[in-house]
Amino acid sequence: PHSSPPRVRLPRRRAPVPLVAVRGRCRKKRVHARRPWFGARVCPPMSVSFDVVARSRFGMEMIRGPTSPPRFSTPRVSRSGLKRTRVRLVPAVPRASPRVTETQTPAESDSPVSLTPPVSGPSVVRHENTLLPDSAAQKTPFRPSPLAPAAQFKRLSSPPEWALGSTNPPLSGNFAPVVGTCEITNLVVHGSIPASAAGVFLRNGPNPAFEPKLGPDRYHWFDGDGMLHWVLLRSGTEGGDGDHRESGGGEVLGSIPGPGGTGIPNVKTDKTANNSSSASYGRSYVATKNLQREMEIGETLFTGLRDISPIWNVLVPRLVEKLCLDWRKPDTPFWVVQSKNTANNGVKAHGSAGKKKLYATYESGGAYELCLNKTLATKGVCDFNGSLTTKDHWMENMTAHAKTCPTTNDLVYMGYNLISTEFFGGFGKRDTQTECQKRTDVVVGVIDPTGTRVEKTVVKMERPSMQHDLGITATRVVLLDGPLVFDLDRVMEGGSPFKFEQTRSMKIGVLDRTMGSKKMKGADVVWIDTNEPCFAYHVVNCYDDPDDARKIVVDVCKSDGTNALGMAETVVLDGDSGRRSTANTVDGHGEPASDASNPSLAGNRDATIRRDTGGAPKSRMKLANRQNAAGHGRDVSCLWRWVVCLESKTVTASKRLCSTPSDFPCIDPRVVGLKHSVCYTAGYDLGTLPLKSQMDVPQFDRVYKHDLATGTHHTYELQKNYKCGDIKFVPDSQCQRGGGHLLVMTHDVSPWVEPEGGARSSDLSTDQNKRHSSKTPDQNSRAPCELLILADRRSGAGAASENGDEGLVLVARVEIPTRVPFGFHNEFVPVGDLENGQW
């Protein structure tokens, strides 16, 4: 115990060394390891493996790898008279495997280790188990890892230990978070990436960095820290991606397997047409200011959305912190203290060509700006070039679905408050407080291409409703005021924050945009009552009726009810308990189930509201008495169109556009706010529709193309056991008919097994907790996540079908060898808007 620390000498030759001396300092290829109980512990000399325990202020990790035993030289006596042993580490024979390296923590060596060039195939070039400050990340070197690539990919797919034993749906299956950030290059690409799809695909979603403060059972899906997953696509075609092409790209295959079990034949592509398509993948946290504080202490400081009623030992410290440290630029409005801005909801790129800025948004918080390069370093709370004042940061937020006008390139966004500032003037007077909290407001802002907010207006609301999306036309802004209402009194009593009020209906607000001398004024908003008790999370598109200037066409994804993914009192409709059977929702062909074929839907359909505690029904309403009901139950949307007249303030037309339920709509960004004839949606997996006993997140296993001009609908079914979420349309500028490509991130939800030595085996499927025995060997070879590139046959980019229809065809498939959890919304940045050398 009194001996000096051993001296470790690394070999001079440049070869992968599967051993690491941790928490030491590198000087001229010499690592002075500290004493065993401070940094590293070596195994006995006769062992065939070498263990290193890497410790940091954020945790401890053991890395184990085969190597030759260390050779001990003859002990010598140092100047102080104490014996010191020199240890020489002899690396094992280098293996012919892809490069696998990991990033060190700031406390480790600051001298890089030489690495051999990677061979063909996916390889991990960065893996960080903790979030590093930007200054430290730039100086952090790589260190070699003895794990094989397959073991690395499994470890990157594994959830954290604290989530393994949880039965909470948001922490199980493919909803479970992953550990740390990473970067993987040389992905396998099937087919050929089109030139129009060259760029970066980004997807935002929740990924908690630490165990929830009140335990895993209290975790809500919205509580997770924002994590951006990106896929860099390089087409390799002439003029496709310029300087962004990398030599020695990933493996490219010419035959693309079609969806399993769908009867669709394989799509063949020309192997010689393009052999330079390549892709890489990475994931990074949105380093919000509160996440960085949690990283410093190694635990979470905030509660989640299931516990927003006051918990004083959490509320008081966070309030003091917000008033003392963040008072100049808080990332949440005044009414959000106990929960944090996770920036996990939306991701938006906006700006002029080549000068785009990237924003990560949250439903009840301000936007965070990030660097548009592969580091995705967080710059901080966005003030839009100083156009937001301190008061604006305290009073406003920014939702996920800002719309970019294709004519002016302005970004129109919306944020809503759930508590009015007038509420504070009514303390001590309960009646005054109740009335004041109902008079909230919505802020509508406009950001120009330089990133400066040039316009803002406030719209007064009669009720504090959730408004997730908005629409724009060439001349107007469209707001949706649904009956999903916030109730502060219920929150103070420990109840759910929202309630879907079935006796009230959806309202559409229309506000004139600034046109010349005519300014946008919130007081001039026109409200039209649809007289339909329903809700719409997502807007497809809105446009001015070309035949009548007084009318506006509003296309949405409409549902009969919602419980806000568990944040509202549960809405239970007849047949909800049997949603595993497609007969209660839609039949096998995707058409609405008739009352004759389903006796449970015959006659009057009852809608029941129950508390989350499972108490007695609060109210009842006949679903058959609803006007224009979708008929699929709560949280199951379908494509719907409203035509509203601003002069009479009435709905002149309300009709369903497709008989099959779907959500997550997208259109060509070149026709946002203009008349559109085609849109795309994600179709529900009929066996995973919401149940009253589970988290209300249905899954999607198909993609629809809706030709609204002809009334035809095309379906692309995903491979068996693969699910998708939000989809993104990328236009093709060379197409005369307005075609392009759809980017669809798919996830394998079939069973998986933990890496060797893991604590348990887990099933990524939320439906069943058993292993599928019918899985074929070919399916076993598929990646846990894939990015599909589907061509709209209007563009001529895909192979023409035998019957000559204009559906969707698979032209490329990028395999991601690690699991990507389910998330929310996505964005695509074309290669022309990326900085050279930054990707």
Secondary structure, 3 states (H helix, E strand, C coil): CCCCCCEEECCCCCCCCCCCCCCCEEECCEEECCCCCCCCCCCCCCCCEEEEEEEECCEEEEEEEECCCCEECCCEECCCCCEECEEECCCCCCCCCCCCEEECCCCCCCCCCCCCCCCCCCEEEEEECCCCCHHHHHHCCEEECCCCHHHHHHHHHCCCHHHHCCCCHHHCHHHCCCCCEEEEECCEEEECCCHHHCEEEEEEEECCCCCCCCCHHHCCHHHCCEEEEEEEEECCCCCCCHHHCCCCCCCEECEECCCCCCCCCCEECCCCCCCCCEEEEEEEECCCHHHHHHHHHCCCCCCCCCCCCCCHHHHHHHHHHHHHCCCCCCCCCCCCCCCCCCCCCEEEEECCCCCCEEEEEECCEEEEEECCCCCCCEEEECCCCCCCCHHHHHHCCECCECEECCCCCCEEEEEECCCCHHHHHHCCCHHHHHHHHHCCEEEEEEECCCCCEEEEEEEECCCCECCCEEEECCCEEEEEECCEEECHHHHHCCCCCEEECCCCCCEEEEEECCECCECCCHHHCEEEECCCCCEEEEEEEEEECCCCCCEEEEEEEEECCCCHHHCECCEEECCHHHCCCHHHCECCCCCECCCCCCHHHCCCCEEEECCCCCCCCCCEEEHHHCCCCCCCCCCCCEEEEEEEECCCCEEEEEEECCCCCEEEEECCHHHCCCCCCEEEEEEECCCCCCCCCCCCCCCEEEEEEEECCCCEEEEEECCCCEEEEEEEEEECCCCCCCCEEEEEEEEECCCECCCCCCCCCECCCCCCCCCCCCCCHHHHCCCCEEEEEEEECCCCCCCCCCCCCCCEEEEEEEEECCCCCCCCCEEEEEHHHCCCCCC
